[in-house]
Amino acid sequence: MAKTLEKERAQPEAIESALRQAYFGSSRPWESFYHFYREIVGNPYMDPAHLKMARFIADRRKRFRMLQACRGTFKSSMGAAAYAAWRIGKDYLEHGESTIRIFFASEVLSLAQRNVLWTKRILEWNVRYQHLAGTHRGRKDIDPPWGVQGLTSRYRIDSRIAEPTIMPIALGSEPTGFHCDLIICDDLQAYASSMSREQIEKVWEFYRLLFSILDETRRSELLILSTRWHYDDIYSRIEELGHVVVLLPPQYVRPYVVRNKTDRTDVNGLLEALP
């Protein structure tokens, strides 16, 4: 009888191992974002270019990275929704709880909310994902909010983390007071915001504001998914900057501290200090 019970307890682990081996060809399914997107999310329309794209998106050695791609290349479904779901799963499996905070930033709020919805569908409806990374949606009456305005995983244990697991933000909003580990900018500047110099400058100011909500106590990242609309849009400026990280010595910080302390003024002072 004891041997039978022990065998039954071992069956779920054996089934999970077999599934991982079938889906990924490896017992470590979270190493390859490309295979996650192809086999778990279930997009069969992949070619060698998507392999390079997936490797670049998941390369965390580059904290600030930008991907420029044409329409119809799956850059949003891969780089936004699928990558967010992949990072949430990895975070849960590595820490035993959900600690990651991901913000979707876009030109308009409806686009950011669409990315939240796509990620929500993977977490909520994808049976293969749930088998490997758990069911992150909880019960409506006792667990945190779960909708396009923001998702909080049921595996969030640390009560000190105020931000949801996923949150949408857009041009015109000031998410001051929040901090996150990953910002995914999907079409931060599109056709509507490229028609005048004033609109381009508004997007640039919003982009600069994003750096103030990255949690520097953890290895935070910013991923930009873009399509060019104008020769002088923010993407050309970002290319010129090259995302070079400049270390500012503490003795040079004080002269650039400005009054009326907010995240926006802090960023303006920091950018003034950078050479």
Secondary structure, DSSP 8 states (H G I E B T S, - for coil): -HHHHHHHHHHHHHHHHHHHHHHHSSS-TTS-HHHIIIIII------HHHHHHHHHHT-TTSSEEEEE--TTSSHHIIIIIIHHHHHHHHHHHHHSS----EEEEESSHHHHHHHHHHHHHHHHH-HHHHHHH------TTTS--EETTEE--TT---TT--S-SEEEEETT---TT--BSEEEEESSS-SGGGSSHHHHHHHHHHHHHHGGGB-TTTT-EEEEEE----TTSHHHHHHHHTT------GGGTGGG--SS--HHHHHHHHHHH--
